[in-house]
Amino acid sequence: YKLGPTITGGYQIMPNLSAYGTFSFGYQTGSIKNDWIRSSMDIHGGYSVIDLGVTYTPMPQYPKFHITLGYSKKNWSMDEVKADMFNVFEVESFEMLSNDFSSSSAYFGVGYKF
């Protein structure tokens, strides 16, 4: 699950051009369990997401048709990983084995709002 606030906003620059943005951050955790080989893994960490873009409506007589251009960046940090192997031993990692993942993308789309 994820737990944290999300802030979303938009601004109409001109009648046919709008800007929008979303920012989110918080705590994230996940669990995996395999009964067949009697193992499990718990992962805890933090995340952040930012998404910025503009939407253009080229034909005012068709307000549902739009063009979108934007940028998105996502970060996830694994602060704690706990693994239980075959119900025999348990491995925990904290600062020493923490990982950070990030992805970013620019996007362009043509759409129609239904």
C-alpha positions in Angstrom: 0.0 0.0 0.0 0.9 3.6 -0.3 0.2 6.3 2.3 0.8 10.0 1.6 -0.7 13.2 0.3 -1.4 14.1 -3.3 -1.7 17.7 -4.5 -3.3 18.3 -7.9 -3.9 21.6 -9.6 -4.7 23.1 -12.9 -4.8 26.6 -14.5 -6.5 27.8 -17.7 -3.9 29.9 -19.4 -6.2 30.7 -22.4 -9.7 29.5 -23.3 -8.1 26.5 -25.3 -4.9 26.0 -23.3 -4.6 24.6 -19.7 -1.7 23.6 -17.5 -1.9 20.9 -14.8 0.3 19.4 -12.2 0.3 16.6 -9.7 2.7 16.0 -6.8 2.6 13.0 -4.5 4.9 11.6 -1.8 4.8 9.2 1.1 5.4 5.8 2.5 5.1 2.6 0.5 5.2 -1.0 1.6 4.7 -4.4 -0.1 4.7 -8.1 0.7 5.3 -11.2 -1.3 4.6 -14.7 0.1 5.3 -18.1 -1.6 3.8 -21.0 0.3 5.2 -23.6 -2.1 8.9 -22.8 -1.1 7.9 -21.4 2.3 9.5 -18.0 1.8 8.3 -14.4 2.1 9.6 -10.8 1.5 8.6 -7.5 3.0 9.8 -4.2 1.5 9.3 -0.7 3.0 10.3 2.7 1.7 9.3 6.0 0.3 8.0 7.4 -3.0 7.5 10.6 -4.8 5.8 11.5 -8.1 5.6 14.7 -10.1 3.6 15.1 -13.3 3.4 18.4 -15.2 1.7 19.1 -18.5 -0.4 21.2 -20.8 -3.6 20.4 -22.6 -4.6 22.2 -25.8 -8.0 22.1 -27.5 -7.3 23.1 -31.1 -11.0 23.3 -32.2 -13.3 25.2 -29.8 -16.4 23.7 -31.6 -15.1 20.2 -30.5 -14.1 20.8 -26.8 -13.7 17.1 -26.1 -10.9 16.7 -28.7 -7.5 17.7 -27.1 -3.7 17.4 -27.4 -1.6 16.8 -24.3 2.1 17.3 -23.7 3.8 16.6 -20.4 6.6 15.3 -18.2 6.5 12.7 -15.4 9.1 11.7 -12.8 8.8 8.9 -10.2 11.1 7.9 -7.4 11.0 5.0 -5.1 13.5 4.2 -2.3 13.7 0.8 -0.6 14.8 1.6 3.0 14.2 -1.8 4.5 14.0 -5.3 3.0 13.2 -8.4 5.1 13.3 -11.9 3.5 12.4 -15.2 5.2 14.0 -18.1 3.3 12.4 -21.5 3.6 11.4 -20.8 7.2 15.0 -21.5 8.1 16.7 -18.1 8.2 15.7 -14.4 8.0 17.7 -11.7 6.3 17.2 -8.0 6.9 18.8 -5.0 5.2 18.7 -1.4 6.3 20.9 1.4 5.2 23.7 -0.8 3.9 21.6 -2.5 1.1 19.0 0.2 0.4 18.1 0.9 -3.2 16.7 3.8 -5.1 14.7 3.6 -8.3 13.6 6.4 -10.6 12.0 6.8 -13.9 11.1 9.8 -16.0 9.3 10.3 -19.2 8.0 13.0 -21.6 4.7 12.2 -23.2 2.6 13.5 -26.1 -0.9 12.4 -26.9 -4.0 13.2 -29.0 -7.3 12.3 -27.3 -11.0 12.6 -27.0 -12.9 12.9 -23.7 -15.9 10.6 -23.4 
